[in-house]
Structures are given as C-alpha cells and as structure tokens.
Amino acid sequence: MPLLDSFGRVADDLRVSVTDRCNLRCTYCMPPEGMPWLPRSEILTYEEIDRLVGVFMGLGVHTIRLTGGEPLARRELHVLVEMLAARGVPDLSLTTNGVLLAEHAGALARAGLKRVNVSVDSLLQHRFAEMTRRDALERVMDGLRAAETAGLQPVKLNCVVVRGTNDDEVVDFARFSRETGYEVRFIEFMPLDADEAWTRAAVVPSREVLARIDAVYPLEPVQHGPEPATMWRFRDGARGAIGVIASVTEPFCTSCNRIRVTSDGQFRTCLFALEETDLRALLRDGATDEEIADAVRAAVAGKWAGHKINDEDFARPKRSMSLIGG
C-alpha cells in the first residue's frame, strides 16, 4: 500500500538529514555565530538511517535525498551512500553546499550516489561571501566540476532568490546554465530563517524570475512528474534548464509528495509541520519495522492540507531550515 494521506496525496519522496552541522552561515538560514549543534548521541547512526530507509521503501518511497545541515560535514558519508545503494534505492541523491564536494564526489559516485543538487546563491565572489559569511565560491565551483567529472549528473543548482540581495543575478544564472548545461532552480525565500527576519517584501515571485529570464533567453515549459519545481528549457535549443519553486506565491501543497526525517530522527510530513513523530525513540526502544511503519502511516494519514504561509493564522515551525533538512 502506498503512503496516502486523507487528501489522496502519495508520499514517495523522502528527505533524510544526516547532520544539523554546517560549514556556512547563510544569512537566510543561520545567525553569524551558528547554531547550538545537537549532541552526537542524538543524531541517527548510519545503521539507523539505513534501517529507516528500508522501512520507507517498504511503504512505497522510491526517492531518497540526503540533506543537512551540510551532509558532507558528516564523516565518511560515502559509507551511508553505499549502504543505501545496496538496498536498491531507485533514486538516491544529495543536496550540498558544494564546499567539500570536490574531495568527495568521486567516492560518492563509486558508492552509488546518482546525482547532486548544489546550493549556489551568487556567482559573484564578494556577494557569495556576504550571503554565506564564507569566501568559498571557488571551492564550490571546483565541486561542481568534480561532480560532473564523477558522473553525478544532471548537476542541479539551487538558488534562493532574495529581493535586493541577489535577484539581479537571475539572468546571469540562466547564462551560466546555458554555458555549463547545469540545471538552475530558483527557490522563493521562505520563512525558515533562524533569525526570523523573513519578510514578504524580500520574496521575489517565481513568475517575475521567469519573466526576467524569458526577456533575454526565451523559455518554453517542460512537462515533468510530480516534483515541486516547474521546469523550463531554452527555446533556442541551448543546453541547461531553468526551474522555479514557488513555495510562497504559488504553493504546490495539493500535489506535494515529500516527507522528511531530521538528523535526530524526527519524522515530518511537511517542511512547515508543527508536529513531529519520534522515530528515533522507536528505533532505540526496540520497535519492530512494522511498528515503525505503522507510526509513519499514522503521521502521513494526518498530514494537513498545506502550510498556510499566505493565511493570517500561519505559524512558523520551531525548527529553522538547517535543523529540519532541505
């Protein structure tokens, strides 16, 4: 039986955070001093993650994305990748900030990783340093090239667009996509920053991003599956592609297929969920796989209709983005 909620949505895309730690301090995510890291004893072991993935696969999940924090900040991540690949995960990928990717891409590919999404919010060195509070753009670019060489393709870039900060670069990113063949996905700025400084005025609607690009490089839509990004290709046949994730201005809640497990083993049915199910406690208290599956089924069955960002009664989750996992 697939994981169905009361609205008929099928949950088959699982994001698994492997750590809350990160080597960047992005302004829309973390304060300059960082966050208090979870004790290592509270983080799921690789064996626990592997077991959970097995349970979720038994419930029809076929897409597994490893996230963080910064997942490559966790030691020997390729070991976990190899464990999950041995289970036959149909679609196994990684979201990373790319800073450590150059040194790990080869081992990850050999372990069975299929592809990577790399967060890059500016192509300008000084602005990248301002937004991440780290001067690491050159290392990220090395990581992109290493991923491509290792066969982790298609290489996808995630760019969070913030009004007055980097929105003037959207056409530059489109040009970069055409030059490299990388897919660029523009993500609307969401109220998940630890500083709680998010304002609606800082959100650049995805339709505005597309209009700016289309005026320079005409676009045409691409039909695709249930993923939240709407995809576009260049009408002149150039390589690369553009995607937009309009989480704020055009929520995709009615077709959302994503679920999440945090690094400390809490199951979330929505990025903005206000409630969690403690799978770590079940794992460590001796629960059977079927008992864990029952807890997952119950949580998914109770999934809400949507996140209410655009409603007066919207409430932010207690965890910020780095503590949830992208």
RODO-2510 file (C-alpha; in nm, 4 decimals, decimal comma):
residues 326
     n   res          X          Y          Z
     1     m     0,0000     0,0000     0,0000
     2     p     0,1369     0,3466    -0,0867
     3     l     0,1693     0,6157     0,1784
     4     l    -0,1597     0,8006     0,1305
     5     d    -0,2869     1,0982     0,3260
     6     s    -0,6504     1,1999     0,3698
     7     f    -0,6282     1,4276     0,0642
     8     g    -0,5213     1,1467    -0,1673
     9     r    -0,1591     1,2569    -0,1955
    10     v     0,1046     0,9839    -0,2206
    11     a     0,4249     1,0392    -0,0187
    12     d     0,7088     0,8747    -0,2108
    13     d     0,9935     1,1295    -0,1823
    14     l     1,1917     1,1177     0,1445
    15     r     1,4470     1,3765     0,2571
    16     v     1,6855     1,2404     0,5218
    17     s     1,9028     1,4864     0,7130
    18     v     2,2299     1,3294     0,8287
    19     t     2,3550     1,6220     1,0388
    20     d     2,2486     1,9625     1,1680
    21     r     2,6049     2,0946     1,1344
    22     c     2,7100     2,3252     0,8527
    23     n     3,0297     2,4935     0,7384
    24     l     2,8493     2,8015     0,6002
    25     r     2,6409     3,0639     0,7793
    26     c     2,3922     3,1695     0,5110
    27     t     2,2082     3,4867     0,6061
    28     y     1,8645     3,3413     0,5220
    29     c     1,9301     3,0289     0,7305
    30     m     2,1666     3,0785     1,0279
    31     p     2,2888     3,3568     1,2556
    32     p     2,6573     3,4569     1,2188
    33     e     2,7599     3,2604     1,5269
    34     g     2,5893     2,9459     1,4011
    35     m     2,3522     2,7233     1,5968
    36     p     2,3991     2,5055     1,9045
    37     w     2,4803     2,1670     1,7495
    38     l     2,2914     1,8585     1,8624
    39     p     2,4931     1,6141     2,0744
    40     r     2,6261     1,3358     1,8548
    41     s     2,4406     1,0795     2,0654
    42     e     2,1122     1,2316     1,9480
    43     i     2,1992     1,2004     1,5782
    44     l     2,0856     0,8884     1,3962
    45     t     2,3646     0,6420     1,3201
    46     y     2,4179     0,5240     0,9636
    47     e     2,2749     0,1868     1,0635
    48     e     1,9600     0,3544     1,1976
    49     i     1,9205     0,5623     0,8821
    50     d     1,9681     0,2527     0,6677
    51     r     1,7017     0,0667     0,8627
    52     l     1,4553     0,3560     0,8363
    53     v     1,5111     0,3842     0,4627
    54     g     1,4319     0,0144     0,4346
    55     v     1,1039     0,0708     0,6194
    56     f     1,0138     0,3661     0,3972
    57     m     1,0973     0,1736     0,0807
    58     g     0,8598    -0,0952     0,2011
    59     l     0,5941     0,1771     0,2140
    60     g     0,6485     0,2758    -0,1481
    61     v     0,9096     0,5502    -0,1133
    62     h     1,1452     0,5402    -0,4121
    63     t     1,3296     0,8736    -0,3940
    64     i     1,5836     0,9340    -0,1168
    65     r     1,7619     1,2692    -0,0830
    66     l     2,0385     1,3086     0,1768
    67     t     2,0491     1,6563     0,3283
    68     g     2,1724     1,8531     0,6281
    69     g     2,2901     2,0948     0,7645
    70     e     2,5722     2,0217     0,5288
    71     p     2,5723     1,6437     0,4742
    72     l     2,9380     1,6331     0,3692
    73     a     3,0282     1,7701     0,7122
    74     r     2,9471     1,4223     0,8416
    75     r     3,2380     1,1801     0,8259
    76     e     3,2546     0,9117     0,5596
    77     l     2,9163     0,9873     0,4082
    78     h     3,0051     0,7544     0,1221
    79     v     2,9657     0,4650     0,3690
    80     l     2,5978     0,5518     0,4185
    81     v     2,5532     0,6005     0,0438
    82     e     2,6956     0,2541    -0,0175
    83     m     2,4562     0,1045     0,2400
    84     l     2,1544     0,2701     0,0804
    85     a     2,2655     0,1879    -0,2726
    86     a     2,2905    -0,1775    -0,1679
    87     r     1,9183    -0,1602    -0,0828
    88     g     1,8462    -0,0715    -0,4426
    89     v     1,7141     0,2806    -0,3861
    90     p     1,5868     0,3794    -0,7333
    91     d     1,6737     0,7497    -0,6974
    92     l     1,9496     0,8341    -0,4485
    93     s     2,0744     1,1925    -0,4441
    94     l     2,2375     1,4560    -0,2257
    95     t     2,1799     1,8231    -0,1517
    96     t     2,5027     2,0002    -0,0569
    97     n     2,6500     2,3483    -0,0430
    98     g     2,9364     2,2131    -0,2520
    99     v     3,2240     2,3406    -0,0366
   100     l     3,3557     1,9868     0,0274
   101     l     3,2217     1,8296    -0,2902
   102     a     3,5454     1,8320    -0,4913
   103     e     3,7162     1,5985    -0,2446
   104     h     3,4176     1,3649    -0,2046
   105     a     3,2455     1,3486    -0,5453
   106     g     3,4435     1,0504    -0,6739
   107     a     3,3892     0,8381    -0,3612
   108     l     3,0197     0,9239    -0,3530
   109     a     2,9721     0,8256    -0,7160
   110     r     3,1576     0,4989    -0,6660
   111     a     2,9408     0,4276    -0,3607
   112     g     2,6269     0,4580    -0,5703
   113     l     2,5110     0,8191    -0,5481
   114     k     2,3241     0,9174    -0,8647
   115     r     2,3201     1,2988    -0,8650
   116     v     2,3653     1,6175    -0,6625
   117     n     2,1854     1,9445    -0,6010
   118     v     2,4281     2,2196    -0,5059
   119     s     2,3185     2,5379    -0,3299
   120     v     2,4718     2,8424    -0,5006
   121     d     2,3087     3,1785    -0,4300
   122     s     2,5508     3,4060    -0,6130
   123     l     2,8036     3,3821    -0,8941
   124     l     2,9901     3,6858    -0,7610
   125     q     3,2695     3,6129    -0,5159
   126     h     3,2075     3,9121    -0,2900
   127     r     2,8318     3,8569    -0,2783
   128     f     2,8670     3,4828    -0,2194
   129     a     3,0893     3,5676     0,0765
   130     e     2,8347     3,8186     0,2066
   131     m     2,5419     3,5761     0,1772
   132     t     2,7198     3,2720     0,3214
   133     r     2,9633     3,4580     0,5507
   134     r     3,2380     3,2433     0,3982
   135     d     3,4664     3,3139     0,0987
   136     a     3,4142     2,9743    -0,0651
   137     l     3,2714     3,0304    -0,4138
   138     e     3,5851     2,8990    -0,5866
   139     r     3,5672     2,5746    -0,3856
   140     v     3,2001     2,5342    -0,4786
   141     m     3,2819     2,5781    -0,8467
   142     d     3,5540     2,3141    -0,8130
   143     g     3,2911     2,0898    -0,6569
   144     l     3,0520     2,1379    -0,9466
   145     r     3,3196     2,0400    -1,1952
   146     a     3,4189     1,7390    -0,9832
   147     a     3,0580     1,6219    -0,9650
   148     e     3,0251     1,6455    -1,3414
   149     t     3,3505     1,4544    -1,3929
   150     a     3,2386     1,1846    -1,1474
   151     g     2,9155     1,1341    -1,3413
   152     l     2,6824     1,2805    -1,0775
   153     q     2,4510     1,4205    -1,3408
   154     p     2,2470     1,6145    -1,4117
   155     v     2,4167     1,8688    -1,1869
   156     k     2,1482     2,0932    -1,0398
   157     l     2,1973     2,4308    -0,8735
   158     n     1,9612     2,5633    -0,6065
   159     c     1,9445     2,9412    -0,5779
   160     v     1,7384     3,1111    -0,3076
   161     v     1,6361     3,4479    -0,4515
   162     v     1,6142     3,7389    -0,2062
   163     r     1,4870     4,0810    -0,3148
   164     g     1,7594     4,3444    -0,3062
   165     t     2,0308     4,0879    -0,2390
   166     n     2,0828     3,8604    -0,5403
   167     d     1,7735     3,8991    -0,7584
   168     d     1,9765     4,0992    -1,0097
   169     e     2,1680     3,7779    -1,0943
   170     v     1,8836     3,5619    -1,2264
   171     v     1,9742     3,6252    -1,5910
   172     d     2,3407     3,5607    -1,5093
   173     f     2,2415     3,2231    -1,3647
   174     a     2,0457     3,1456    -1,6810
   175     r     2,3524     3,2311    -1,8882
   176     f     2,5618     3,0065    -1,6617
   177     s     2,3121     2,7253    -1,7190
   178     r     2,3437     2,7645    -2,0954
   179     e     2,7232     2,7665    -2,0762
   180     t     2,7594     2,4639    -1,8465
   181     g     2,4481     2,2555    -1,9036
   182     y     2,3682     2,2668    -1,5312
   183     e     2,0018     2,2943    -1,4324
   184     v     1,9345     2,6042    -1,2194
   185     r     1,6410     2,6074    -0,9797
   186     f     1,5287     2,9329    -0,8285
   187     i     1,3653     2,8965    -0,4870
   188     e     1,1465     3,1600    -0,3270
   189     f     1,2724     3,2886     0,0072
   190     m     1,0757     3,1069     0,2789
   191     p     1,0145     3,1902     0,6482
   192     l     1,2557     2,9298     0,7810
   193     d     1,5499     3,1504     0,8828
   194     a     1,6806     3,1115     1,2366
   195     d     1,6860     3,4894     1,2886
   196     e     1,3153     3,5137     1,1948
   197     a     1,3986     3,8167     0,9802
   198     w     1,1925     3,6937     0,6822
   199     t     0,9569     3,9458     0,5282
   200     r     0,7215     3,9078     0,2337
   201     a     0,8879     4,2102     0,0728
   202     a     1,2064     4,0037     0,0347
   203     v     1,0277     3,7353    -0,1679
   204     v     1,0811     3,7518    -0,5451
   205     p     0,7875     3,5731    -0,7100
   206     s     0,8929     3,2934    -0,9420
   207     r     0,6844     3,4379    -1,2241
   208     e     0,8989     3,7535    -1,2028
   209     v     1,2176     3,5437    -1,2216
   210     l     1,0877     3,3653    -1,5314
   211     a     0,9823     3,6921    -1,6960
   212     r     1,3277     3,8431    -1,6477
   213     i     1,4982     3,5394    -1,7991
   214     d     1,2460     3,4981    -2,0806
   215     a     1,3071     3,8576    -2,1903
   216     v     1,6712     3,7698    -2,2602
   217     y     1,6633     3,3954    -2,3239
   218     p     1,3141     3,2907    -2,4373
   219     l     1,1810     2,9905    -2,2472
   220     e     0,9280     2,7157    -2,3067
   221     p     0,7729     2,4861    -2,0450
   222     v     0,8810     2,1259    -1,9969
   223     q     0,6374     1,8560    -1,8923
   224     h     0,7579     1,6671    -1,5884
   225     g     0,6475     1,4491    -1,2993
   226     p     0,5238     1,5435    -0,9507
   227     e     0,8327     1,7379    -0,8427
   228     p     0,7543     2,0836    -0,6986
   229     a     0,9739     2,2696    -0,9458
   230     t     0,8130     2,3815    -1,2697
   231     m     1,0706     2,3288    -1,5411
   232     w     1,1582     2,5349    -1,8482
   233     r     1,4046     2,4902    -2,1329
   234     f     1,5608     2,7444    -2,3655
   235     r     1,3581     2,7857    -2,6809
   236     d     1,6687     2,8118    -2,8995
   237     g     1,7766     2,4601    -2,8005
   238     a     2,0669     2,5650    -2,5785
   239     r     2,1665     2,3166    -2,3124
   240     g     2,0770     2,3654    -1,9472
   241     a     1,7344     2,4230    -1,7942
   242     i     1,5534     2,6545    -1,5553
   243     g     1,3279     2,5521    -1,2699
   244     v     1,1320     2,7585    -1,0203
   245     i     0,9954     2,6525    -0,6819
   246     a     0,7197     2,8958    -0,5887
   247     s     0,6646     2,7767    -0,2316
   248     v     0,5321     3,1140    -0,1172
   249     t     0,3457     3,2738    -0,4075
   250     e     0,2129     2,9581    -0,5745
   251     p     0,2199     2,6770    -0,3146
   252     f     0,2228     2,3220    -0,4504
   253     c     0,0754     2,1693    -0,1328
   254     t    -0,2109     1,9988    -0,3204
   255     s     0,0355     1,7752    -0,5059
   256     c     0,3201     1,7547    -0,2524
   257     n     0,4825     1,4107    -0,2305
   258     r     0,7641     1,4967     0,0134
   259     i     0,8267     1,3773     0,3669
   260     r     1,1273     1,4302     0,5928
   261     v     1,3349     1,2729     0,8674
   262     t     1,5533     1,5114     1,0681
   263     s     1,9059     1,4247     1,1761
   264     d     1,7783     1,3396     1,5240
   265     g     1,5173     1,1019     1,3875
   266     q     1,2014     1,3121     1,3926
   267     f     0,9546     1,2425     1,1124
   268     r     0,7909     1,5456     0,9495
   269     t     0,5151     1,5281     0,6895
   270     c     0,5719     1,8889     0,5757
   271     l     0,8630     2,1297     0,5718
   272     f     0,6490     2,3654     0,7818
   273     a     0,4994     2,0959     1,0064
   274     l     0,4292     2,1956     1,3652
   275     e     0,4287     1,8354     1,4883
   276     e     0,6812     1,5525     1,4587
   277     t     0,6826     1,1771     1,5149
   278     d     0,9788     1,0437     1,7117
   279     l     1,1189     0,7580     1,5041
   280     r     1,4495     0,7616     1,6922
   281     a     1,2707     0,6640     2,0126
   282     l     1,1016     0,3762     1,8332
   283     l     1,4329     0,2595     1,6884
   284     r     1,6150     0,2730     2,0193
   285     d     1,3296     0,1282     2,2253
   286     g     1,3235    -0,1935     2,0236
   287     a     1,0255    -0,1331     1,7963
   288     t     0,9789    -0,3699     1,5035
   289     d     0,9880    -0,2484     1,1447
   290     e     0,6108    -0,2915     1,1263
   291     e     0,5599    -0,0788     1,4371
   292     i     0,7756     0,1945     1,2826
   293     a     0,5802     0,1631     0,9571
   294     d     0,2525     0,1973     1,1484
   295     a     0,3775     0,5208     1,3088
   296     v     0,4744     0,6571     0,9668
   297     r     0,1383     0,5609     0,8169
   298     a    -0,0469     0,7321     1,1003
   299     a     0,1564     1,0516     1,0643
   300     v     0,1071     1,0671     0,6871
   301     a    -0,2660     0,9950     0,7239
   302     g    -0,2898     1,3054     0,9425
   303     k    -0,0939     1,5358     0,7115
   304     w    -0,2525     1,8780     0,6820
   305     a    -0,3783     2,0392     0,3611
   306     g    -0,0968     2,2934     0,3399
   307     h     0,1458     2,5253     0,5159
   308     k    -0,0718     2,8412     0,5431
   309     i     0,2125     3,0843     0,4633
   310     n    -0,0436     3,3087     0,2961
   311     d    -0,3016     3,2822     0,5764
   312     e    -0,3398     3,5036     0,8820
   313     d    -0,3011     3,2075     1,1173
   314     f     0,0351     3,0936     0,9726
   315     a     0,2711     2,9714     1,2429
   316     r     0,6411     2,9174     1,1874
   317     p     0,7818     2,5764     1,2790
   318     k     1,0046     2,5706     1,5866
   319     r     1,2958     2,4427     1,3803
   320     s     1,4725     2,6553     1,1204
   321     m     1,5812     2,5141     0,7837
   322     s     1,9215     2,3768     0,8897
   323     l     1,7594     2,1841     1,1752
   324     i     1,4916     2,0342     0,9514
   325     g     1,6956     1,9397     0,6461
   326     g     1,6499     2,0608     0,2900
***
